[in-house]
Amino acid sequence: MWWVLPQLSLFKPGTHDTMHILLTLILLLIITPLSAAPALIPSAPKVNASSYYLMDFHSGHVIAEFNADERVEPASLTKMMSAYIVEQEILQGRLDLNDQVRISEKAWRMEGSRMFVEVGKFVTVEALLKGVIIQSGNDATVALAEHIAGSESAFAELMNAHAQRLGMSNTHFVNSTGMPAPNHYTTAHDMAVLGQALIRDGQEFYSWYAEKSYEYNGISQYNRNKLLWRSKYVDGIKTGHTESAGYCLVTSGEQNGMRLISVVMGTKSENARADESQKLLTYGFRFFETHKLYAAQQSLQQVRIWKGESDQLPVGLADDLYITIPRGQYNNLQATMQINGKIMAPQQQNAPVGRVVVKLQDSVVAERPLLALENVAEGGLVKSLIDQVKLMFE
């Protein structure tokens, strides 16, 4: 059985008066100018990178991509996973921002970008985490890895476990910093997935990724993400660079409630990675829009349930449903709901009873399982017999 969901229908449910509808249409024709033609959507801009990926944060819709599943070196983008783990350890109560971390000789001797911590000294988790996020400090990253897992190699195992849990199927880490190493790789797609998790699961810390500088031990260093200065809507996330990986950047920004995540890998310079990322973000914000259609656990419809204590069963979705579509196409969406035949009691909450399909013209833009939102117990003998008779005439 198919239902057209009322949230996306042209007229409100219950408006059946033909004369009322005709008068409404006449008034609209009188007072409303001819609707503009749908916006033309050009192809994504040419991006000078070995691979790239542009997605909407809420819907996960991929707006543009190139070589997105090609394995590449992540360089310091690796620290996104290191920071993610530290943040999750704090949020789960196993680590505190005020905990003191002893700096090992290995951490102190790290080459590349550094926070300039001193061997044998104690530094707070908060200072080190900011050193990772803002300064991209290799020394701070190793110190935190050793503090959490005992050794950097053990921490890398933890990184890989989280990568698998998040669905980063083409990623493998062997260290916490992104220093070049055999079998240390990722993809543009996987970095977007990690960026999405970093924002979603660590909202308490995400504002740190927008900080332009951080001072530790009298030394002030600037965030290498140039888009924090160039764009008013960019608020993260992380840069990376080695000779073999080139210049990489994972960026996120929000405009009018729409958040995008872009990834560019293997560009030629600091300016190039910022320029190419800006191209992608501008394209996404200019030509696409994201809408939240339905909230998690929102009752989308009351459907008939047979032989139960109740005759009606509210149905809805497990999670918020967001869709990303070409700009100006919202009124062309059609949402329908299919129920899997007759629903019989007893019915368990969260059991699948059908599906919701959202289409834009002939293309499916979203499809989700439709769930029972309540438990409905089996009715008594009399109720069962009455419904059995009714079913004979259905």
N, C-alpha and C positions, 0 to 999 in steps of 0.2 A: 504494500500500500504506500502510495506517495503522498506527501503533504508539501505544500509550498509554505516555507517558513514566513511568518508575518513580518519579521524584522526587515526583510528586503522586498516586500511586496509594494506595489504602487499605491493601492488603497488599503486603508486600515480594515482589519477583519470586522465584519458586521455591517459594512456599508454596501447595502444591496439595492438601494433605491435608484432605479435607472435614471429618473428625472434629475436626482441630485448629482449623479455622475456627469450627465450631459451638461448641466448648468456649470459644474466645476470646470469641465473641459472648455466650454465657451468662454468663461471668465479668464482662464489661463491663456487662451488664444488672443484675447483682447489686451490683457495687461502685460503679457510676457513676450519679449522679443524672440525671434527665431533662435533656437539653441545653436550654439557654436558647434562646428564640426569637431569630432574627437581630435585631441592633440596628436600630431605626428611624432612618432618615436624613432629617432635616428639610431643607427648602429652605435655600439659602445665606441668611445674614442680609441685611437691607436695608442697603446701603452708600451713604452720602451722598457720592458722588463722580461726576464726569462720566464716568469709565470706571474699570474695575478688572479685575484678573486674579489668580488664585490657582492655582499649579501646584506639583507635586512636582518637586524638583530632580533626583532620580535617574531617575524614569520619564518625566518630561515630561508626565504626566497633568494635564489641566486640571480642577480641582475646581470652580471658579466663575469666571464672567466676565460683563462687561457693557460693551458698546461697545468691546470690546477691540481692534478694528482701526480705530477712529475716530482720525483724525489730530489730535494735540494738540501744544501746545508742551511741550518737555521741561524747560525751565528748567535748573537746575543738575544734573538727572539726566544732562545731556549730559556732565558730568565723569566719569561712569562709563566712557564710551568713551575719554576722554582718559587716564584712569588705566589702563585696559586696555591701551592702546597703549604707554604708558610701561613697564608691567610686562612686556609681551611683548618690548620692545626690550632690557630688562635680561636676561630669561631666555634670549634668543637671542644674548647676548654683544655686542650692538651699543651697549650703554649700561651704565654702572656707577653704583652708588649713590653712589660717592665722586666722580664727575665734577663739575666746577665749572661752574655755569651763570651766565652774565652776565645781569643784569637789565636789559632794555631800557627805554627811556622809555615805550613803549606798555604793557608789562607793569606798570610802576610806576604809571601813570595809570589803570589799570582801576578802574571803579566797582563798587559792590556789595560782597559779602563779600570780605574781603582777608586775606592773611597778613602784610601790612605789610613786604614786602621793599623794599629801597632801590635806587634807580636807580644803575646803574654798579657795584654790588657783585656779588660772586660768591657763590652759594649752592649747596650740594650737591644732587644729584638726590634723595637720600633726604629731605632737609629739605623740598624743594619737593613731592615726592610725598605726604608726610604732610600738608603744607599743603593739598593738593588733596582728599585723602580725608577728613581729620578736620575741617579748618577751612573747606573748600569755597572756598578762596582763588582768586578770579579772576586775581589777579596771578601767583600760582604756576603756574596752569594755562597762561596765555599764555607765561610764561617757558619752561616745558617744551616747549610746542608749537613755539616759535621755535627752541629748541635742537635739537629732533629733525628738523624739516622745513625750517627756514630762515625760514618765515613762517607765520602762523596760517592763512592761506588754503590754503597747501600742506598743512598738517597736517589741515585739514578734508577735503581730498581723500583723505588716508590714512584718516581716520575713516570716510568713506563706503565705501571699499574694504573695510575690515574689517566694516562693517555688512552689506554684500552677502555677504561670505564666511560670516558667521554666520547668514544667512537673515533678516535684518531688512529685509524687502522694503518696508515702509511707513515707512522712516526716511530722513531727509536732513539732514545737518549743514552749516552754513555757518560756524560758529565753534566754538571749543574749550570755551567756558564755559557756553553756554546763554543768553546775553544775547539778548533778543528780536530777531528778524530775519526778514524775508520768506524763505519757503522753508526754514525751519528747523523740522522737525517729527518726530514719532515717534508710537508707539501704546503702549498699556498692554502689549499682547502682545509687541511688540518689546523693550520695556524688561525684560520677564521673560526673554526670550531672552538679552539682554545680561547680566543678573544671573547667569544660569546659567553663561555663558561666563566671567564674572569670577571666580566661585568655582572652576569646573572647571580653567581654564587658568592661574590665578594663585594657587594655594593657598599659595605661599610668602609672599604679601602679604596674604592675606585677613584675618588677625588684626588688621591695622591698622584695618579697618572697624569693629571693636568698641571701639576706643579712645575714651574719653569726652572727652578734652581733649588739647591739644597746645600747647606753649609755644615760641615763636620770638621772638628779639630782646627777651626780657623781657616779652612779651605772651602771656598764656595765654587760649585760646579754647576753647569747649566744642562738642562734636559736637551738631548740631541734631536728631539722631535720638532723640526722647524715649523710644522703646521700649528703648533700651539701658539706661535706668534702671528702666523699668517691668517688664520681662520678663526672667527669668533665662535664657531660651533664645534670645533674639534676639541676633544677633552682626553685624548689618550691615543695609542697605548704604549708601543715599544719599538725602538730602533734596533738594528743589528748590522754588523759589518765585520767581515774578514776579507783578506785578499782573494780567497777562493770562493767565498759566498757572494761577494759584491755587497752592495748597499741594499738593505731590506727594511721594510717598515710595515707594521700593523697599526692601522689607524681606526679610531672610532669617533663619530660625531653625531650630534642630535640637532634636528631642525624641525620645528613645528610638530613635535611629538614623534617624529620618525627618526630612528637611530640606524645608522649604517656602519658596517665594518668592512674595511678594505685591507687587502694584503698585496704588497708588491715585493717580489723577490728578484735579486740579481740585477739591480740597476747600477749605473756607472758612477754615481756620486751622491753626496748628501742632498744637494739641491735636486738631483734627478729623482730620488726616491720621494721627496716631498712633492715635486711637480707632478709626477705620475699618479701619486695617491690623490692629489687634489683633482686631477682630471676625472678619476673614477667617482669620487664623492660628489663632485659637481653634477656629473651625468646622472647619478642615482637620485639626488635630491631634486633635480630639475624635471626629470621625466617620469618619475614614479611616485607613488604614494602608498602608505600603509594604513590599514583600518583594522580596528578591533571589532569583529562582528558579534561575537558572543563570549560571555565570561564563563569561566569554569564553574560547574555545578549550577548554572543558570537553567531554569526550567524553560525549554524551548517549546514544549507542547504537552498537553495532557492527553494521553492515549488510552484507549480502552484496554482494560485487563479483565480477563474472564475468570470466574470461580474464585475470586478473592474477597477479602474483607472489604476492599474498596473497589469501585468500578473504574477508577482513574489512576493512571501511573504517570508521574512527571518524568520526562526524559530530557537529557542534556549531554554535555561534553565533560570530559575529565579535566581538560586544560583550556585556558583562554585560546580562542581562535583568532589569529591575525592573518590577514592576506595582504600581499603586495601586488599592486596592479599598475598598468600605465595610467598616468595622471589623466583625470577627467572621465574615467570609465566606471566610476562607482555605481551610477544609476543603471548601468547595463548588467550588473550582477544579478544572478538568480540563485537562490538557495532552496534546495529541496531536501526532504527527509523521507527515507524509506524505512518502513517497519518490516521486520522479518516475520511476516505472517501474523497469525493470532497469538497474542501474549497470554499465557496461562499462569495463574498463581499456583504455588508460591513463587515469588520473584525476589531475587537478592539484589540489594543495592550494588551499583557499579557493574552489574551484568550487562553484556552487550545485547541490544534489542534491535539494532538497525544501523543506519549510517546517515551522515549529513554530507551532501555534495554541494559545493559552491562552484558555479560555472560563470565564465565570462564569455558570452556568445556560445560557441560550441566547445570551448576549452575548459577542462576541469582545473580550477586553481587551488582547490582544497577539498580534501575528503577525510572525514574523521568518524570513528566509531561512535554510535549513539548509545548512551548508557541509561539504565534505570537509576533514578536519583533517590529512590526510597525502597525500603523493604515492604513487600505486600504479602501478608500471610494468606494461607488458604482459607476460604470462607467455610461456613458450616454446610451441613448436608442439604438444607433447604436452598441455600444460595447456589450451591453447586448444581442442583437439579434445575432450578430456574434458568441459570445461564446455559445449561445443556440444551434446554428447550429452545432458548433464544438462538443458540448457535445453529440449530437445525434450519432456521429460516434465514441465516446470514448468507 
